Amino acid sequence: MTELFVTNFNKNFTGVSSTAANVLRQQVALHDLALVGRPLPGCPAPISVKQARQMSVTPPEKYPFAIWHVRRNTEMRAAIWARDVLRLPIRIVFTSAAIRRHSAFPRWLIARMDAIVATSDEAASFVPHVRAVAPHGVDTDNFTPAPDRRAAWQALGYGGEMGIATIGRIRPEKGTDLFVEAMLQLLPQLPGAKALVLGRAAREHQGFLRGLQDKIRAAGLTDRILFPGEIPAADLPRIMQALSLVMQLPRYEGYGMVPLEGMASAVPFVGSEAGYYRAFSAQGTAGRVVPQDAPAQGAEAALALLRDPDLYQAMCAQAREVAIHSFSAAREAQAIEAVYQELWAGG
């Protein structure tokens, strides 16, 4: 009998999708489980919500109820309906990463969770019923260092000698414009470097994207700052291990997995003061954190790192070590498992 139902209702592969997949791949060895909703890479084929409800009618053999682990508003709604309206024997666990006050309806939903796993102490301060603080972890078996980074970069076909990338939706909140501004300052000083903006702009941000491209064109760098679009999740590890540096300069970030995915690939990062980036940096040994809205300082930090081969190699090695020992998906799954067991034990 299925003990654990993990929901994923978003058709797009987002940061939430990535973190859910990372943990789910660890949980497969621990539980008879089902993915509900949309597919996730490397995970079991999903079932429908209707099927999940039908399978939850009877409690699993080992436990008094099944657990539904949810991560989005729509998923909380579906789980609450199953538990409170259909009266199914389930309990609901919610992972919360936001580091700001939720709006009214999400607060109403969150208040009805049986347990909450927060991704940081700050995130925990905005929600009730927190049973554990478990930082999101990266799949260190999926994201690994390249045997030869230069050859890996050449194989991507973008040209140049090295790659610097920002990854995520193209919009002001993600600081895409700050990355572009940093690259306009940095690339003239690094003749062999190319910059990638990996992500897509929603319809409402097409004007924002065109403005960035116009600025790049005016600077004569259209052949060095590239917009390849959104990258399929299955391709991201291959691209990440080919990069020389990840740069994320968001104005807001709840947590932020991209630096971790780079670190697991032995790629250091430069990031703004957002999300969990300062913790990832391990006192500046695995990445560098610069103030908000400071693209010039981002460019300076990147240049200092990339021009010092000894420092760069040390940071590459440290980045991988920090990812493995402090921010792995296995560690996150262990912390979540403790919450499940506490619920099943009647705690």
Backbone hydrogen bonds, N-H to C=O, Kabsch-Sander energy under -0.5 kcal/mol:
donor,donor_aa,acceptor,acceptor_aa,energy
3,E,32,D,-3.0
4,L,32,D,-1.4
5,F,67,I,-3.0
6,V,4,L,-0.5
6,V,34,A,-2.7
7,T,5,F,-0.5
7,T,69,H,-2.2
8,N,36,V,-2.7
14,T,12,N,-1.0
18,S,14,T,-2.3
19,T,15,G,-2.3
20,A,16,V,-2.4
21,A,17,S,-2.5
22,N,18,S,-2.4
23,V,19,T,-2.0
24,L,20,A,-2.7
25,R,21,A,-2.3
26,Q,22,N,-0.7
26,Q,23,V,-0.8
27,Q,23,V,-2.1
28,V,24,L,-1.5
29,A,26,Q,-0.9
30,L,27,Q,-1.6
31,H,27,Q,-2.0
33,L,31,H,-1.0
34,A,4,L,-2.1
36,V,6,V,-2.9
37,G,35,L,-0.5
37,G,47,I,-2.8
38,R,8,N,-3.8
38,R,36,V,-0.6
43,C,40,L,-1.8
47,I,35,L,-2.7
52,A,48,S,-2.2
53,R,49,V,-2.5
54,Q,50,K,-2.3
55,M,51,Q,-2.5
56,S,52,A,-1.0
56,S,53,R,-0.7
57,V,53,R,-0.5
57,V,54,Q,-1.0
66,A,89,P,-1.8
67,I,3,E,-2.5
68,W,91,R,-2.8
69,H,5,F,-3.0
69,H,67,I,-0.6
70,V,68,W,-0.6
70,V,93,V,-3.1
76,M,72,R,-2.5
77,R,73,N,-2.4
78,A,74,T,-1.9
79,A,75,E,-2.2
80,I,76,M,-2.8
81,W,77,R,-2.3
82,A,78,A,-2.0
83,R,79,A,-2.4
84,D,80,I,-3.3
85,V,80,I,-0.6
85,V,81,W,-1.5
86,L,81,W,-2.4
88,L,82,A,-2.5
90,I,88,L,-2.1
91,R,66,A,-1.8
93,V,68,W,-2.5
94,F,115,A,-2.2
95,T,70,V,-1.7
96,S,94,F,-0.5
96,S,117,V,-2.4
107,R,103,S,-2.1
108,W,104,A,-2.0
109,L,105,F,-2.3
110,I,106,P,-3.1
111,A,107,R,-2.1
112,R,109,L,-1.6
113,M,110,I,-1.8
114,D,92,I,-1.5
115,A,92,I,-1.5
116,I,129,H,-2.1
117,V,94,F,-2.7
118,A,116,I,-0.6
118,A,132,A,-2.3
119,T,96,S,-2.0
124,A,120,S,-2.1
125,S,121,D,-1.0
125,S,122,E,-0.6
126,F,123,A,-1.5
127,V,124,A,-1.1
131,R,116,I,-2.8
131,R,129,H,-0.5
132,A,116,I,-1.1
134,A,118,A,-2.9
134,A,132,A,-0.6
138,V,327,F,-2.6
140,T,138,V,-1.2
142,N,139,D,-0.6
143,F,139,D,-2.6
144,T,142,N,-0.7
152,A,148,D,-2.3
153,W,149,R,-2.5
154,Q,150,R,-2.3
155,A,151,A,-2.0
156,L,152,A,-0.7
156,L,153,W,-1.0
157,G,153,W,-0.6
157,G,154,Q,-1.1
158,Y,153,W,-0.6
161,E,192,G,-3.4
162,M,192,G,-1.4
164,I,194,K,-2.3
165,A,245,L,-1.8
166,T,196,L,-2.1
168,G,198,L,-2.7
170,I,200,R,-2.1
171,R,169,R,-1.1
174,K,171,R,-0.7
175,G,172,P,-1.9
176,T,171,R,-1.3
179,F,175,G,-2.1
180,V,176,T,-2.3
181,E,177,D,-2.3
182,A,178,L,-2.3
183,M,179,F,-2.5
184,L,180,V,-2.3
185,Q,181,E,-1.2
186,L,182,A,-2.3
187,L,183,M,-2.5
189,Q,186,L,-1.9
190,L,186,L,-0.6
190,L,187,L,-1.4
193,A,190,L,-2.1
194,K,162,M,-2.1
195,A,224,R,-3.3
196,L,164,I,-2.6
197,V,226,L,-2.5
198,L,166,T,-2.7
198,L,196,L,-0.7
199,G,197,V,-0.8
199,G,229,G,-0.6
205,H,202,A,-1.9
206,Q,203,R,-1.4
209,L,205,H,-2.1
210,R,206,Q,-2.5
211,G,207,G,-2.1
212,L,208,F,-1.7
213,Q,209,L,-2.4
214,D,210,R,-2.3
215,K,211,G,-1.9
216,I,212,L,-2.3
217,R,213,Q,-2.3
218,A,214,D,-2.4
219,A,215,K,-1.3
220,G,217,R,-1.4
221,L,216,I,-2.3
224,R,221,L,-1.6
225,I,221,L,-1.8
226,L,195,A,-3.1
226,L,224,R,-0.6
229,G,197,V,-0.8
235,D,232,P,-1.5
236,L,232,P,-1.0
236,L,233,A,-0.7
239,I,235,D,-1.7
240,M,236,L,-3.1
241,Q,237,P,-2.1
242,A,239,I,-0.9
243,L,239,I,-0.7
243,L,240,M,-1.2
244,S,163,G,-3.0
245,L,163,G,-1.3
246,V,268,P,-1.8
247,M,165,A,-2.8
248,Q,270,V,-2.1
251,R,173,E,-2.5
252,Y,173,E,-1.5
261,E,257,M,-2.3
262,G,258,V,-2.1
263,M,259,P,-2.8
264,A,260,L,-2.7
265,S,261,E,-0.8
265,S,262,G,-0.7
266,A,263,M,-2.2
267,V,262,G,-2.6
269,F,286,A,-0.8
270,V,246,V,-2.3
271,G,288,R,-2.8
272,S,248,Q,-1.6
273,E,290,V,-1.0
274,A,272,S,-2.1
275,G,253,E,-1.0
276,Y,255,Y,-2.3
277,Y,274,A,-1.9
280,F,276,Y,-2.0
281,S,277,Y,-2.0
282,A,278,R,-0.5
282,A,279,A,-1.2
283,Q,278,R,-0.6
285,T,281,S,-0.9
285,T,282,A,-1.4
286,A,281,S,-2.7
287,G,281,S,-0.9
288,R,269,F,-2.6
290,V,271,G,-2.8
294,A,291,P,-0.7
298,G,294,A,-1.8
299,A,295,P,-2.5
300,E,296,A,-2.2
301,A,297,Q,-2.4
302,A,298,G,-2.1
303,L,299,A,-2.5
304,A,300,E,-2.5
305,L,301,A,-1.7
306,L,302,A,-2.8
307,R,303,L,-1.8
308,D,305,L,-1.1
312,Y,308,D,-2.9
313,Q,309,P,-2.4
314,A,310,D,-1.9
315,M,311,L,-2.3
316,C,312,Y,-2.2
317,A,313,Q,-2.1
318,Q,314,A,-2.3
319,A,315,M,-2.4
320,R,316,C,-1.6
321,E,317,A,-1.9
322,V,318,Q,-2.8
323,A,319,A,-2.1
324,I,320,R,-2.2
325,H,321,E,-2.7
326,S,322,V,-2.4
327,F,322,V,-1.1
327,F,323,A,-0.8
329,A,138,V,-2.4
332,E,328,S,-1.7
333,A,329,A,-2.8
334,Q,330,A,-1.8
335,A,331,R,-1.9
336,I,332,E,-2.3
337,E,333,A,-2.4
338,A,334,Q,-1.5
339,V,335,A,-1.1
340,Y,336,I,-2.1
341,Q,337,E,-2.6
342,E,338,A,-1.9
343,L,339,V,-2.2
344,W,340,Y,-2.8
345,A,341,Q,-1.8
346,G,343,L,-1.7
347,G,342,E,-2.9
